[in-house]
């Protein structure tokens, strides 16, 4: 799966080199975790997140997009509304590096070469890979590293609004959820099978995390012809 994702990202970059119009920029915001440790608020950023983003605007209504975002994920049982978690008192703090690629759909035509102010809501989805450290909790609740790393495959789902604020600048704001196929981000399921007895939490639910923030991109390229796609 990791090699498939890297191949997809490489193809995306090659296509961008031949694109008619594309964007490069930054993402700045915050992250929060939703899983078996800590609070379960959906939109409650508690750690900074920042990264880079590129887009290939293939038509006024959709773009191919890739991003690289770095952040910490932090969970503290003491900040949960669940009295059982407060009594348990677990907490963790781990770093992730996420690669994401997919497609962005706009609700309105967003032709950056036309004159006047332009703005539109949009949706984004695709596939993501998050590299994270593996760890577990001892029976006494001590957070312990396994000294290994894993990749969590996920599905990003974001909604936002973007607007052209200058001739070559696009400013956006978005809220994005990452549904992962891993239950290891919060240490509730140790990566080492020998520590399987230390698993806890709801094994029917996997981990989620959120990115909330703004994007600022610089757009350039010759005037496109969208008639063939």
C-alpha positions in Angstrom: 0.0 0.0 0.0 2.8 2.4 0.8 4.5 1.9 -2.6 1.1 2.3 -4.4 0.6 5.7 -2.6 4.2 6.8 -3.5 3.5 5.9 -7.2 0.3 7.9 -7.1 2.1 10.9 -5.6 4.8 10.6 -8.3 2.3 10.5 -11.1 0.5 13.5 -9.6 3.8 15.5 -9.5 4.7 14.6 -13.1 1.2 15.7 -14.3 1.6 19.0 -12.5 4.8 19.7 -14.5 2.6 19.6 -17.6 -0.4 21.3 -16.1 -2.1 24.4 -17.5 -2.8 26.0 -14.1 -1.7 24.9 -10.7 -1.2 26.0 -7.1 1.5 25.7 -4.4 1.1 26.9 -0.9 0.9 26.2 2.8 -1.5 24.8 5.4 -1.5 26.2 9.0 -3.9 25.2 11.7 -4.4 22.7 14.5 -5.2 19.0 15.1 -7.1 16.9 17.6 -7.5 13.2 18.1 -10.7 11.1 18.5 -10.2 7.6 19.8 -9.9 5.5 23.0 -7.8 8.0 24.9 -8.7 11.6 25.7 -11.6 13.8 24.7 -14.0 12.9 21.9 -14.9 16.4 20.7 -14.9 16.4 16.9 -13.6 19.9 16.3 -11.3 20.9 19.1 -7.7 21.6 17.9 -5.2 21.3 20.7 -1.9 20.9 18.8 -0.4 23.0 16.0 -0.3 21.6 12.5 1.5 22.9 9.4 2.4 21.6 6.0 2.6 22.1 2.2 -0.1 21.7 -0.4 -0.1 21.5 -4.3 -3.1 21.5 -6.6 -3.7 20.8 -10.3 -6.9 22.7 -11.3 -8.1 20.4 -14.1 -11.4 22.2 -14.5 -13.3 25.1 -12.9 -15.2 22.4 -10.8 -12.4 20.0 -9.7 -8.7 19.8 -8.8 -6.2 17.0 -8.1 -4.6 17.8 -4.8 -1.7 16.5 -2.7 -0.4 17.6 0.8 2.2 16.9 3.4 1.2 17.8 6.9 3.1 17.5 10.2 1.5 17.6 13.6 1.3 16.1 17.1 -1.7 14.1 18.3 -2.5 14.5 21.9 -5.0 12.8 24.1 -5.6 13.4 27.8 -8.3 11.4 29.7 -8.6 14.2 32.2 -10.1 16.5 29.5 -12.8 14.0 28.5 -16.4 14.2 29.4 -16.5 10.5 30.2 -16.1 10.0 34.0 -14.5 6.5 33.3 -11.8 8.0 31.3 -11.2 10.7 33.8 -10.8 8.1 36.5 -8.4 6.0 34.3 -6.1 9.0 33.7 -4.3 7.9 30.6 -2.6 10.4 28.3 -0.3 10.3 25.2 1.4 12.7 22.8 2.8 11.5 19.5 4.0 13.1 16.3 2.6 12.2 12.8 3.6 13.0 9.3 0.7 12.7 6.9 0.8 12.3 3.1 -2.5 12.8 1.4 -3.7 12.8 -2.3 -7.1 13.0 -3.9 -9.6 15.2 -5.6 -11.2 18.5 -4.6 -14.7 19.4 -5.9 -16.1 22.9 -5.8 -19.8 23.8 -5.5 -19.4 26.7 -7.9 -17.2 27.3 -11.0 -13.8 28.5 -9.8 -12.0 29.8 -12.9 -8.9 31.6 -11.6 -8.3 33.3 -15.0 -11.5 35.2 -15.0 -11.7 38.7 -13.6 -13.4 39.8 -10.4 -13.7 38.2 -7.0 -14.2 34.4 -6.9 -15.2 32.2 -4.0 -16.7 28.8 -3.5 -17.3 26.1 -0.9 -15.6 22.8 -1.7 -15.2 19.1 -0.7 -12.0 17.1 -0.6 -11.4 13.3 -0.3 -8.9 10.7 -1.4 -6.4 8.6 0.5 -3.9 9.4 3.3 -0.9 7.7 4.9 0.2 8.8 8.4 3.5 7.8 9.8 3.4 7.4 13.6 5.4 5.9 16.5 4.2 2.7 18.1 3.6 2.6 21.9 1.5 1.0 24.6 0.3 1.5 28.1 1.5 -0.7 30.9 -1.0 -2.1 33.5 -0.2 0.9 35.7 -1.0 3.3 32.9 2.6 4.2 31.9 3.0 5.4 28.3 5.8 3.3 26.8 7.4 3.4 23.3 7.8 0.3 21.3 10.7 1.9 19.4 9.1 1.2 16.0 7.0 3.2 13.6 3.9 2.3 11.4 1.9 3.7 8.6 -1.8 4.3 9.2 -3.9 4.3 6.0 -6.9 6.6 6.0 -9.6 8.4 4.1 -9.5 12.2 4.4 -12.8 14.0 4.3 -12.7 17.8 4.3 -15.1 20.7 3.7 -14.0 24.2 3.2 -14.3 27.6 1.5 -11.8 29.2 -0.7 -11.6 32.6 -2.4 -9.2 34.5 -4.7 -7.9 37.4 -2.6 -5.4 38.7 -5.1 -4.3 38.1 -8.7 -2.2 35.0 -7.8 -3.3 34.2 -4.3 -6.1 31.9 -3.0 -7.1 31.9 0.7 -9.0 29.0 2.1 -10.4 27.7 5.4 -11.3 24.0 5.9 -12.2 21.4 8.5 -10.9 17.9 7.6 -11.6 14.5 9.3 -9.2 11.6 8.8 -10.9 8.2 9.2 -8.0 5.6 9.6 -8.0 1.9 9.3 -5.7 1.7 12.4 -6.4 1.4 16.1 -2.8 1.9 17.1 -2.4 5.7 17.0 -3.4 6.1 20.7 -1.6 3.0 22.0 -4.8 1.1 22.7 -3.7 -1.8 20.5 0.1 -2.5 20.8 1.9 -3.2 17.5 3.8 -6.1 19.0 1.5 -9.1 19.2 3.3 -10.3 22.3 1.6 -7.3 24.1 -1.9 -8.1 22.9 -3.1 -8.6 26.4 -2.5 -4.8 27.0 -5.1 -3.8 24.5 -8.1 -1.8 25.7 -11.0 0.3 24.4 -13.6 -0.3 21.8 -12.0 -2.7 19.3 -14.9 -2.1 16.9 -13.9 1.5 16.3 -10.7 2.7 14.7 -8.9 6.0 15.3 -9.8 9.4 13.8 -8.0 12.7 13.8 -8.9 16.2 12.6 -7.1 19.0 10.9 -8.7 22.5 11.1 -7.0 25.5 9.5 -6.3 27.8 6.6 -4.5 27.4 3.3 -2.8 30.1 1.3 -1.7 29.1 -2.2 0.0 30.9 -5.1 -1.5 30.0 -8.5 0.2 30.3 -11.9 0.2 28.8 -15.4 -1.1 29.8 -18.8 -4.8 30.3 -19.5 -6.3 26.8 -19.6 -8.7 25.2 -22.1 -11.1 23.0 -20.1 -13.0 21.8 -23.2 -11.3 18.4 -23.4 -11.9 17.3 -19.8 
